[in-house]
Amino acid sequence: MHKPALPQEGTDTSQDQIRIVLVETSHSGNIGAVARAMKNMGLGNLWLVNPASFPDEASYARSSGASDVLDNAHVVSSLDEAIADCVLVMGTSARGRKVPWPVIAPPDAAAKASEHAPAGPVALVFGRENHGLSNDELQRCHFHIHIPSNPEYSSLNLAMAVQVVCYELRMHYLRGLEGGEGSPYLKAMTAPGDAGWDVPPAPVNDVEGFFRHLEQVLVDIEFHRRENPRQLMTRLRRLFQRARLDQMEINILRGILTAVQKSSAGNASSGIASKADEAATGQE
């Protein structure tokens, strides 16, 4: 029994026009892995050209909840049938053909796919696991997509290659949303003040209060001497300023310093009491 399909994220209709085409896939598990990679990136239009085995339990098991992509997959007998109605066809290929063909990287392929999708279906074609697409199949493509992998170990698993291209499609789609780079999907969250951070940044006055408190505690425990500071506070200030503290973090640090002061004072009192006891014992 395969896993039920997980909910599909809604995308614009141009994304539905982008067609992932797998040619003569020999291992059905790879088909499932491709379905998962597609759904990860918001795509669901899968075409299979003469697969060795599909559908079967292995493909659904590897899809990990992307069974709806497999359920809706189109199975055809030839590449010509898969791309007949397409306005743009791009196939993955290594460089080095006898007759040079237009070659683009995955980000440029994503841009071209998105540009042409409103006019009709766009096919992104991936070849066999062992030897990719034939020369005849590549000649049916307007562009060849080259993934710039390590030349000393350039072979990519089929699902990995699909994931790379689908990721670039996803990034291009997100950048095109209203607000562009301001999209919450793309905007970084690294410090207080960024959208999504749970606590506001600490104001300057609170941070300065923390530094004064820190310096006093370091003096109290005889770790720091104001008459011979040796840039200690300067370096500690640089450290904490680099952290860009939020209000909760300031409160936590001030609480720690207060606890250190209380503990230090308690130890000092115990020391005085011990000396007094020793003196009293000596007089008996």
C-alpha positions in Angstrom: 0.0 0.0 0.0 1.6 3.3 -1.1 1.5 6.4 1.0 -1.5 8.7 0.4 -0.8 11.9 -1.5 0.2 14.9 0.5 -1.6 18.2 -0.3 -0.3 20.0 -3.4 0.7 23.6 -3.1 -1.3 25.9 -5.4 0.8 27.6 -8.1 0.0 29.8 -11.0 -1.2 28.1 -14.2 2.1 28.7 -16.1 3.7 26.2 -13.7 1.3 23.6 -14.8 2.5 24.1 -18.4 6.0 23.0 -17.5 6.3 19.3 -18.3 8.9 17.0 -16.9 9.6 14.2 -19.5 11.5 11.0 -18.6 12.6 8.9 -21.5 12.7 5.1 -21.1 13.4 5.1 -17.4 14.7 1.6 -16.4 14.1 1.7 -12.7 10.6 2.5 -11.5 11.9 3.7 -8.1 13.6 6.6 -9.9 10.2 7.6 -11.3 8.9 7.8 -7.8 12.0 9.8 -6.7 11.4 12.2 -9.6 7.8 12.7 -8.5 8.9 13.6 -5.1 11.5 16.1 -6.4 8.9 17.7 -8.6 6.3 18.0 -5.8 9.0 19.5 -3.5 9.3 22.3 -5.9 5.6 22.8 -6.7 5.5 20.9 -10.0 3.2 18.1 -11.0 3.1 17.6 -14.7 5.0 14.3 -15.4 5.3 12.5 -18.7 6.9 9.0 -19.1 8.2 7.8 -22.4 8.1 4.0 -22.7 9.1 3.3 -19.0 10.4 -0.2 -18.3 7.9 -0.6 -15.4 5.2 1.7 -14.3 3.1 1.9 -12.3 4.3 -0.4 -9.6 4.8 -0.4 -5.8 8.5 0.7 -6.0 7.6 3.9 -7.8 4.9 4.8 -5.2 7.1 3.8 -2.3 9.9 6.2 -3.5 7.5 9.0 -4.1 7.0 9.5 -0.3 3.6 11.1 -0.5 3.8 12.5 -4.0 1.5 9.7 -5.3 -0.8 12.2 -6.9 2.0 13.2 -9.3 2.3 9.5 -10.3 -1.5 9.0 -10.5 -1.7 11.9 -13.0 1.4 10.9 -15.0 1.0 10.6 -18.8 2.6 7.4 -20.2 3.4 7.6 -24.0 5.3 5.4 -26.4 7.6 8.0 -27.9 9.3 11.3 -27.3 7.6 12.8 -30.3 4.2 12.0 -28.7 5.4 13.6 -25.4 6.5 16.9 -27.0 4.1 17.2 -30.0 2.1 20.2 -28.6 5.0 21.9 -26.8 6.2 25.4 -27.7 9.7 24.9 -26.2 11.7 21.7 -25.6 14.9 21.6 -23.5 16.9 18.4 -22.8 19.6 17.7 -20.3 22.9 16.9 -21.8 26.7 16.9 -21.2 28.8 19.2 -23.3 31.0 18.1 -26.2 28.8 17.3 -29.2 30.3 17.2 -32.7 27.8 19.8 -33.9 27.5 22.5 -31.2 24.0 23.1 -29.9 22.6 26.0 -27.9 23.6 25.1 -24.3 22.3 26.9 -21.2 22.6 26.4 -17.4 19.7 25.5 -15.2 18.9 29.0 -14.0 18.7 30.2 -17.6 16.6 27.2 -18.5 14.2 28.1 -15.8 13.9 31.6 -17.0 13.2 30.5 -20.6 10.7 27.9 -19.4 8.8 30.5 -17.4 9.0 32.9 -20.3 7.4 30.5 -22.8 5.0 28.7 -20.5 2.1 31.2 -21.0 2.1 30.5 -24.7 1.9 26.7 -24.3 3.5 23.5 -22.8 7.2 23.5 -22.2 9.0 20.2 -22.0 12.1 19.5 -19.9 13.5 16.2 -21.1 15.6 13.8 -19.1 17.2 10.7 -20.6 18.0 7.1 -19.5 19.8 6.4 -16.3 22.8 4.7 -18.1 23.4 6.9 -21.2 21.0 9.8 -21.2 19.3 11.1 -24.4 20.3 9.9 -27.9 21.7 12.4 -30.5 18.4 12.1 -32.4 16.4 12.9 -29.2 18.7 15.9 -28.4 18.2 17.3 -31.9 14.5 17.6 -31.1 15.4 20.1 -28.3 15.6 23.8 -28.8 18.2 24.0 -26.0 20.4 21.6 -24.1 20.6 22.1 -20.3 24.0 21.4 -18.9 24.3 21.0 -15.1 27.9 22.2 -14.2 28.8 19.2 -12.0 32.3 18.1 -11.0 33.9 17.1 -14.4 35.8 14.3 -12.6 32.5 12.8 -11.4 29.8 14.4 -13.5 27.2 11.6 -13.5 24.0 12.6 -11.6 21.3 10.3 -10.5 18.1 10.9 -12.5 16.1 12.3 -9.6 19.0 14.5 -8.6 19.2 16.0 -12.1 15.5 16.7 -12.0 15.7 18.2 -8.6 18.4 20.7 -9.7 16.3 21.9 -12.6 13.1 22.0 -10.6 14.8 23.9 -7.9 15.8 26.6 -10.4 12.2 26.7 -11.7 11.0 27.1 -8.1 13.4 30.0 -7.4 12.5 31.7 -10.6 8.8 31.4 -9.7 9.3 32.8 -6.2 11.3 35.7 -7.4 8.5 36.5 -9.8 5.9 36.8 -7.0 4.7 40.2 -6.0 7.4 41.8 -4.1 10.2 39.9 -5.9 13.2 39.4 -3.6 11.0 40.5 -0.7 9.0 37.3 -0.9 8.9 35.6 2.6 10.0 32.4 1.0 13.3 34.0 0.0 13.9 36.7 2.6 16.6 35.7 5.1 15.8 35.7 8.9 19.1 36.0 10.7 18.7 38.5 13.5 16.2 40.5 15.6 14.2 42.9 13.5 14.0 40.5 10.6 10.5 39.4 9.6 9.6 36.2 11.6 12.0 36.8 14.6 10.0 36.3 17.8 11.4 39.1 20.0 12.2 42.7 19.0 15.8 43.9 19.0 17.2 45.3 22.2 17.3 49.2 22.2 20.7 50.8 22.6 19.9 52.0 26.1 19.2 48.4 27.3 22.4 47.1 25.6 24.5 49.9 27.3 22.9 48.9 30.7 24.0 45.4 30.1 27.6 46.4 29.4 27.7 48.5 32.6 26.3 45.6 34.5 28.8 43.1 32.9 31.7 45.4 33.7 30.7 45.7 37.3 30.3 41.9 37.8 33.7 41.3 36.2 35.2 43.9 38.7 33.3 42.2 41.6 34.8 38.8 40.9 38.2 40.4 40.3 38.4 39.4 36.7 38.6 42.9 35.4 40.4 46.0 36.7 39.2 49.4 35.6 42.6 50.9 36.2 44.2 48.4 33.9 41.5 47.3 31.4 43.7 46.0 28.6 40.8 46.3 26.1 38.8 43.6 27.8 35.5 45.5 27.7 36.2 46.7 24.1 36.5 43.1 22.9 33.5 41.9 24.9 31.5 44.8 23.5 32.5 43.8 20.0 31.5 40.2 20.7 28.0 41.1 22.0 27.4 43.8 19.4 28.2 41.2 16.7 25.5 39.0 18.1 22.8 41.7 17.7 20.9 40.9 20.9 17.2 40.9 21.3 15.3 42.1 24.4 14.8 38.6 25.8 18.5 37.8 25.4 19.4 41.0 27.2 17.0 40.1 30.1 18.5 36.6 30.3 22.1 37.9 30.4 21.2 40.5 33.0 19.6 37.7 35.1 22.7 35.6 34.9 24.9 38.6 36.0 22.6 39.2 38.9 22.8 35.6 39.9 26.6 35.8 39.8 26.6 38.8 42.0 24.3 37.1 44.6 26.5 34.0 44.5 29.6 36.0 44.9 28.2 38.0 47.8 27.0 34.8 49.5 30.4 33.3 49.2 32.0 36.4 50.6 29.6 36.3 53.6 30.4 32.7 54.2 34.1 33.4 54.2 33.7 36.2 56.8 31.5 33.9 59.0 34.1 31.1 58.8 36.9 33.4 59.9 34.8 34.7 62.8 34.1 31.1 63.9 37.8 30.2 63.6 38.6 33.2 65.8 36.0 32.3 68.4 37.2 28.7 68.5 40.7 29.9 69.1 39.6 31.9 72.2 38.0 29.0 73.9 
